Each structure stands twice: as structure tokens, then as C-alpha cells.
Amino acid sequence: MRVNEELCIGCGSCVPYCPMGCINLDGKAQIDLDECVECGVCFRSKVCPVDAIYEGELDELRLFRKTFSDPWIVHPSTNVPGRGTEEMKTNEVTGRFKRGYTGIAIELGRPGTGTRFYDVEKIAKACAAFGVEFEPQNPVTAIMSDKKTGKIDERFMNEKTLSAIVEFTAPNDKVVDILKSVKEASKELSTVASLEVCCRREPDGSLPMEELAKKAGFTPSLNGKVNVGLGRPLAKEE
């Protein structure tokens, strides 16, 4: 995002609207482009009384930031807007997570902190060491130069976005070690991260991932979802 300094009256109305806190007021509003994730909140809010905020021409890396940060933009690698991947709780429709497997997602940068991709890579590499299968319909997977190691394309390593999700499926017998590795890797992050795990209920109603998360040292907060007319349960039991 940009500020037209000829129009800006220095009122500061835009400052609190930036989720990354990268608009500074020094007589007139100034945007720290290294911290700006191109989410467009300051522009779309129409808070500027003189329309001084505008979106300039975006090169490849600025567009990369925008695609990960502006919920109105569709990721070209997945055709999904926002964070670019289907929600795990729609598993009865997508059928991504089979019985005996756990879906794991680590979201970095949310809320209100943002993430750079060198942090995303730290988590991806920690998980890749266990031979996980990264979710193919995920925009972070799409920018890995090596999906076996979790290596991120060097072009994007220092780019900052509102958030990014590392997502994969793993057999249940590896989940405890993977989660412990994620917890250890998170100590090296310069941003915040949250963990989501998803699995099918067993016939007796139990959730295998609940016990696995506890064994790894996490205290899971259980949530469920029942689709009522939101989507056909296309996933077939194997």
C-alpha cells in the first residue's frame, strides 16, 4: 500500500486500522513497506478522509504478500481465497484425513503478528523430517522447492504475510513425535503459531488425536462440526 503525501493531511485516522502496525505518523502517514503485508485493510476501510491511501503497482513479491494476506484474493495454486486451503473441519466433505491418520496444521502469524517465510520453513522442516505428506492443495506446499525437506523457495524466505499454514497428513503412530518436534521448533520462531489436529471419530466415539496430543504435551481444546445442508458428505469410509 502507498500514501499520496500530497493528499495526506496527517490526521492519523489510518494508523489504528493497520493489523501489522506499520503505518507511522511523522507529520504525514508513512507505510513501512518491509512490514506491510499488502492486506489492504487501510485502503478498503475507506478511513482516509482525503483518499490518500492507494494500492500501487505490485511486483511479484508484493503480489505474493497480498495473495497470502488479502482474503479477497484467490491463491492461483489452490483456487481458494483467504489462507488458501480448505478448512480441516470440512473433512466429511473433502475426505482428506482417513481413519488411522491425523491431519495436522500449524498456522503462523495469526493473530496480529504476521510471519516471514524463514519461520514457516523452520516448522516445515521439523515436520518433513518424519516423512510427512504435505497437503498438495495448500499454497505453502506450492512454494516449497523441496517437498521432501520442507525447503521454501529462496525468493520468498524474507517475505512477510498476515499468516501462513503448514499442513499435512501423518499416520497416527508418528503423531506424538511430530508434535513434540513442532513444539521444539516453535521455540526458534519470531512469531506466534497455533496448532490444529483433526481425525475421524472411532466407532466408540473416541478421538485418537486427543490422546496423541496429550502424550505430546499439549492440552487439546476439542471442537466438532456437523454440516447441515452446507455440503454433501462425499467422503467414503474405507
N, C-alpha and C positions, 0 to 999 in steps of 0.2 A: 504494500500500500504506500501511497505517497501523499504529501501535503503540499498544496499550492501556497507557497509563502506569500504570494501577492494578495491572495484572498484571505488567508488566516488572520483572525483578529486577536488570537491569543487568549480566548475565553476559557480554554481548558475543558470544555464540555466533553470532548472525546476521550480524555485521559482515563476515566474510570471504566470505559467500555472495552478497553483492550484486555483480553484474558491473559496475555503474556506480560502485561505491564511495560510495554516497550515504547509507549508514547510519552515523551518528556516535554516539559514546557519551559522554554527559555526565551521568554518574550513571545515566541510563537511555537506552535506544536511541531515537534520533530520526532520522526519514527526511526528507531534503531533497527535498521534493516537486517542486521545479523540476528536479532532476536525475533523479528516479525515473522510469523508463520503463514502469512497471507490468508488468514481465516476470513477476513473481510467483515468482521463484526463492526468495526468502527465505521465502515462505509455503509453497510446495509441498515444500520440502526438509524441513519439519517439524523444523527445527533448534531452534526455540524450546522450551525445556523447560516453559514455562508457557502456551503458546499465546497469547502477547501480540500476535503479528502477525496482522493480518486485512486483508481487502480491503473497503474502504469503498464507499459508493455512488459510481459513476463517472459524471461528466457527459460530454458529447460529446467534449471534448478529452482527458479521461483515458482514455476508451474508445478513442479514436484511438491514443493511445500504446500501449495494451495490445494492440490488434489487430496493430500492427507489431512488437511485442516479445515476445508470449507465443506460442510455437509451437503451443499447443493451440487457438488461436483462428483461425477461418476468416475471411478477408477477404470481406466481402459483395460487393465489386466483382468478384472473380475466383473465389470459392468454393474458394480454395486456402489452406491453413493456412501457418503459418510466415512466410516472406518474401513469400508471396502470388503467386508466379509459378512456372511450370514450369521445371525445370532445363534449361539450354541443351543439355546432353549427351543429352537425350531427343529430339533433332531427328529421328531416324529414325522416331519415332512421331508427333511433333507436326507436322513438316514446315514449321516456321516460316521456316527460312532456305533460300532457293532458291539454285541454282547461280548464281554471278555476284554474290551478295550476301553480306555478313558480318553476323552477329549480334553486337552489342556490348552489354555490361552493365558498369556501374560501380556497385559496391557501396560505400556509405559507412557508416562507423561500426563496422565489424567487422574485427577482434575487439576487444571490451572497451573501446570508446571511446564508442560511441553517436554519433548525428548529429542535428542540428537541420535543419529543412527549408529554412532560408535557405542552408545549404550544398548541400543537394540541388538547389536551384534554380540555383545557380551552374553546376553541371555540366550540368543540363538545358538551360539557356540556351546554354551553349557549344556543345552538340551541335545544338540546334534551328536555330542559325544556318546549318547546312548542309542544311536542309530534310529532316531525318531523319524517319522514321515511327516514333513511339514505340509500343512494344508495347501493344496495346489490353488484353490480359489481364495487366495489371500494376497493382498498387494505387497506385504513384506516378503513373502516367499518369492514373488515375482522379481524382486530386485536383488535376490541372492545370486552372487556369481558362482557359488558352490553350495548346492543344497545338501551335500553330504556333511559339510563342516559348519554350515550356517554363516558362511562368509558373505558380507554385504558388498555390493558393488562399490568400489572406492569412490566413485563420483558422488555418492550420496552420504558418505560417512559423517561429514560435519554439518549436514543439513538438519534444520530443526523443524519439527511439525508439532501440531497440537497433541497428537497421540499416535501410537502405532502398536499393533498387536502381533505378537509371535504366537503362532497357532499350529498345533499338530495333534496327531493321534499316537497313542503308545499302548502296548499290551499291559494289562494290569500288573504283571509281575515285575515291571520296570518302573512303575509309577512312583513308588516311595523313594527310590534312589534319584529319579529325575527331579522330584520336588525338593529333595534335600540339596541337590546341585543348584537349582534355581534360587533357593534361599541363600546359599553361599555366594552365588554370583551377584545377587541383589545388593550385597554389601559394597560392591565396587561401583554402583550406579550413582550418577549425579542427578538423578530424577526420581520420581515416585513410580511405583509399579503395583499392580493388583493381579491376583491370581484367580482364574476361574477353572473349575474342573467339571466335567459332565459325563454321565454314563447312563445306561439303561437300568431301570429297576429290575431286580431279580424277581422271580415268581412269588417269593415270600415277602416282597415289599421292601427288602433291604437295598441299600445303595452301596455297592462295593467301594466307590470312591470316597465315601465318608470315612471309612476305617483307614483307607490308604493315606488320606490327607492327615489324619490324626497321627498315624505312625511316622509321618514325615515332619511332625512338629507343628502342624497348622491346626487352627480351630475353625472348622468349616461352618459357614452360615448357609443352611440348606434352603434352597428355593426350588419350586416346581412350577410347571406351566401346563395348562390344559388348553389346547386350541379348540375354540368353539366357533366354528364357521370361518376361521381365519385361514385355514389351508387343509387340503386333503392329506390324511396320514399315508403318504405314498411309500414310506419306508417299510420294507417287508422284513419280518423276523426270519433269521437264518438258523 
